Amino acid sequence: MPQANQVHSLSIVDRVRSVWTKFLQELDVKQFLLLFVFVFVLGFFFAKVEIQIEGSEGWAASLPTWRIEQHWLLTLFWGGRAMTGYHAWVFTFIGLIFHLPVFLMGQWNWKIEGRIVASVMLFWVIEDFLWFVLNPAFGLARFDPINVTWHRHWWGGAPVDYWFALGIGLVMMANCFTEKVDKPGFDEPV
């Protein structure tokens, strides 16, 4: 009986290895890295903009905007943070901006949408983290639950939202670069 379990577990390991190998062979690494770097650059610039807007008061604490501090939906979807008018408009704007290429190119499919959603998820993690790192009022030394009270749930030295968004975003983005998408790329004429 132990031999049958051992053979079964080896076949599962072999299947996982086979799927992983195929995934890596099909991954368009160049396009994946180009998009990731571009999203990182966007996050950098928007972090600098938000530092100018918010200053040392994160999560729009000093901005003249409406706030909803407590609601069960905020706990479920927003990590327990307040919903502000500023964030409602900024999050919507960024989501729309990331969809602009769909309208410029006149092409859409689920792989492209996956890239967009993954890019938005990664953008917000990058932008938020860089807001702390680049902000003279914070810096990396103050990136902790004591000083960053609006991120209420932390794990592994970062807000829990970061880990979920990074994990899901990277998997989604990589998955969307495993097959050719019917769209012009950097190596194809438009």
C-alpha positions as CSV (number, residue, x, y, z in Angstrom):
1,M,0.0,0.0,0.0
2,P,2.7,2.6,0.8
3,Q,4.2,1.9,-2.6
4,A,1.0,2.8,-4.4
5,N,0.8,6.1,-2.5
6,Q,4.4,6.8,-3.3
7,V,3.8,6.2,-7.0
8,H,0.7,8.3,-6.9
9,S,2.5,11.2,-5.2
10,L,5.4,11.0,-7.7
11,S,2.9,11.2,-10.6
12,I,1.4,14.4,-9.0
13,V,4.9,15.9,-8.7
14,D,5.6,14.9,-12.3
15,R,2.4,16.4,-13.5
16,V,3.0,19.7,-11.6
17,R,6.6,19.8,-13.0
18,S,5.2,19.1,-16.5
19,V,2.6,21.9,-16.2
20,W,5.2,24.3,-14.8
21,T,7.7,23.5,-17.5
22,K,5.1,24.0,-20.2
23,F,4.0,27.3,-18.6
24,L,7.6,28.6,-18.5
25,Q,8.2,27.6,-22.1
26,E,5.1,29.4,-23.3
27,L,5.6,32.5,-21.2
28,D,6.4,35.5,-23.3
29,V,9.1,36.8,-20.9
30,K,10.0,39.9,-23.0
31,Q,6.4,41.2,-23.1
32,F,5.8,40.3,-19.4
33,L,8.9,42.2,-18.3
34,L,8.2,45.2,-20.5
35,L,4.7,45.5,-19.1
36,F,5.8,45.0,-15.5
37,V,8.6,47.7,-15.9
38,F,6.1,50.1,-17.4
39,V,3.6,49.5,-14.6
40,F,6.5,50.1,-12.1
41,V,7.3,53.4,-13.8
42,L,3.7,54.5,-13.7
43,G,3.5,53.6,-10.0
44,F,6.7,55.6,-9.4
45,F,5.3,58.7,-11.0
46,F,1.9,58.4,-9.4
47,A,3.5,57.9,-6.0
48,K,5.3,61.2,-6.6
49,V,2.0,62.9,-7.5
50,E,0.3,61.6,-4.4
51,I,3.1,62.7,-2.2
52,Q,2.6,66.2,-3.6
53,I,-1.2,66.0,-3.0
54,E,-1.3,64.3,0.4
55,G,2.1,65.3,1.9
56,S,2.7,63.6,5.2
57,E,-1.0,62.8,5.8
58,G,-1.7,59.4,4.1
59,W,-5.0,58.1,2.9
60,A,-6.3,61.6,2.2
61,A,-6.4,62.4,5.9
62,S,-6.1,66.2,5.4
63,L,-7.8,66.5,2.0
64,P,-11.2,68.3,1.7
65,T,-13.1,65.2,0.8
66,W,-15.9,63.1,2.1
67,R,-15.0,60.0,4.2
68,I,-16.9,56.8,5.2
69,E,-14.9,55.5,8.1
70,Q,-16.9,52.4,9.1
71,H,-19.0,50.0,7.0
72,W,-18.9,46.2,6.7
73,L,-18.2,46.5,2.9
74,L,-15.1,48.5,3.7
75,T,-13.8,45.6,5.8
76,L,-14.6,43.1,3.1
77,F,-13.3,45.0,0.0
78,W,-11.1,47.8,1.3
79,G,-9.0,46.2,4.1
80,G,-10.9,48.2,6.7
81,R,-9.7,51.5,5.4
82,A,-11.9,54.5,5.0
83,M,-13.5,55.2,1.6
84,T,-12.9,58.8,0.6
85,G,-14.1,60.9,-2.3
86,Y,-10.5,61.3,-3.4
87,H,-9.9,57.5,-3.5
88,A,-13.3,56.8,-5.2
89,W,-12.4,59.2,-8.0
90,V,-8.7,58.3,-8.3
91,F,-9.3,54.5,-8.3
92,T,-11.9,54.9,-11.0
93,F,-9.7,57.2,-13.1
94,I,-6.7,54.8,-12.9
95,G,-9.0,51.8,-13.9
96,L,-10.2,53.8,-16.9
97,I,-6.7,54.9,-17.9
98,F,-5.5,51.4,-17.9
99,H,-8.3,50.5,-20.3
100,L,-7.5,53.3,-22.7
101,P,-5.3,51.1,-25.0
102,V,-8.4,48.9,-25.6
103,F,-10.2,51.9,-27.1
104,L,-7.2,53.2,-28.9
105,M,-6.5,49.8,-30.6
106,G,-10.2,48.8,-30.9
107,Q,-9.4,45.3,-29.7
108,W,-10.5,43.5,-26.6
109,N,-10.4,39.9,-25.3
110,W,-10.2,38.1,-22.0
111,K,-6.4,37.9,-22.1
112,I,-6.0,41.6,-22.6
113,E,-8.5,42.2,-19.8
114,G,-6.5,39.9,-17.6
115,R,-3.4,41.9,-18.4
116,I,-5.2,45.1,-17.5
117,V,-6.7,43.9,-14.2
118,A,-3.3,42.4,-13.2
119,S,-1.6,45.6,-14.1
120,V,-4.0,47.7,-12.1
121,M,-3.5,45.4,-9.1
122,L,0.3,45.6,-9.3
123,F,0.2,49.3,-10.0
124,W,-1.6,50.0,-6.7
125,V,0.9,47.9,-4.7
126,I,3.9,49.5,-6.3
127,E,2.5,53.0,-6.0
128,D,1.4,52.6,-2.4
129,F,4.7,51.1,-1.3
130,L,6.7,53.8,-3.2
131,W,4.5,56.5,-1.6
132,F,6.1,55.5,1.7
133,V,9.6,54.9,0.5
134,L,9.8,58.2,-1.4
135,N,7.8,60.4,1.0
136,P,10.2,62.5,3.1
137,A,7.7,62.3,6.0
138,F,7.8,58.5,6.1
139,G,10.6,56.5,4.4
140,L,11.1,52.8,4.7
141,A,11.9,53.1,8.4
142,R,8.4,54.2,9.2
143,F,6.7,51.6,7.0
144,D,5.1,49.6,9.8
145,P,1.7,49.2,11.4
146,I,2.5,51.7,14.1
147,N,3.0,54.6,11.7
148,V,0.8,53.4,8.9
149,T,-2.5,53.1,10.7
150,W,-4.8,53.1,7.7
151,H,-3.4,49.7,6.6
152,R,-5.0,47.8,9.4
153,H,-3.9,44.2,8.6
154,W,-0.2,43.4,8.3
155,W,1.7,40.2,7.7
156,G,5.4,39.6,6.8
157,G,6.3,43.3,7.1
158,A,3.7,44.6,4.7
159,P,-0.1,45.1,4.5
160,V,-2.0,41.9,3.8
161,D,-3.5,43.6,0.7
162,Y,0.0,43.8,-0.9
163,W,0.5,40.0,-0.6
164,F,-2.9,39.2,-2.1
165,A,-2.6,41.7,-4.9
166,L,1.0,40.8,-5.7
167,G,0.2,37.1,-5.8
168,I,-2.9,37.3,-7.8
169,G,-1.6,40.1,-10.0
170,L,1.6,38.3,-10.9
171,V,-0.1,35.0,-11.6
172,M,-2.8,36.7,-13.7
173,M,-0.2,38.7,-15.7
174,A,2.0,35.7,-16.3
175,N,-1.0,33.6,-17.3
176,C,-2.0,36.3,-19.8
177,F,1.4,36.1,-21.5
178,T,1.4,32.3,-22.1
179,E,-0.4,32.4,-25.4
180,K,-0.3,34.8,-28.2
181,V,-3.0,37.5,-27.9
182,D,-4.6,38.7,-31.2
183,K,-3.1,42.2,-31.0
184,P,-0.1,44.1,-32.3
185,G,2.9,43.7,-30.1
186,F,6.2,45.5,-30.0
187,D,7.6,43.3,-32.7
188,E,4.6,43.5,-35.1
189,P,3.6,46.5,-37.3
190,V,0.4,48.2,-36.3
